[in-house]
Amino acid sequence: MELPQNLDSKFRFILVAARRARQLQAGAKPLIQTPTKRMTRVAQQEVGAGLVPIEFVGLAALEKIQKKKSAK
């Protein structure tokens, strides 16, 4: 399987597909029609088709989140 244009690595592809597979297993409706019933495969196909929105969090945003957690 080739990486979608909006992903920079196989690792990120797996992370996004795994999160989407968990959503599907929890009852989310698939975004594509496919003959397979395996949620992991459905998630991979959705990510590969560019149907799953992906948001990249920058380093500054991560530092801000960590500061909030440590302030509590």
C-alpha positions, -999 to +999 in steps of 0.1 A: +000+000+000+013+034-009+013+063+016-013+090+010+000+124+000-009+141+032+011+117+054+049+118+058+056+083+072+044+048+075+044+053+113+019+082+111-002+062+087-005+033+112-013+057+141-041+074+121-055+041+109-054+025+143-073+054+158-099+052+131-102+015+135-110+020+172-137+045+162-152+019+138-151-008+165-169+016+189-198+020+164-187+047+139-201+043+104-176+035+077-168+062+052-164+038+023-182+007+011-159-024+011-165-061+011-142-067+041-156-067+076-122-062+093-122-028+109-085-024+106-086-029+069-115-006+064-096+021+084-065+017+062-086+021+031-103+052+045-070+068+054-055+058+020-085+074+002-079+106+022-114+104+039-101+107+074-092+142+085-057+145+100-045+173+122-009+178+129-001+194+163+030+215+163+057+216+189+044+249+203+010+234+209+024+204+226+044+226+250+013+246+257-006+214+266+022+202+288+023+235+307-014+233+314-011+198+327+019+207+350+001+237+363-027+216+378 
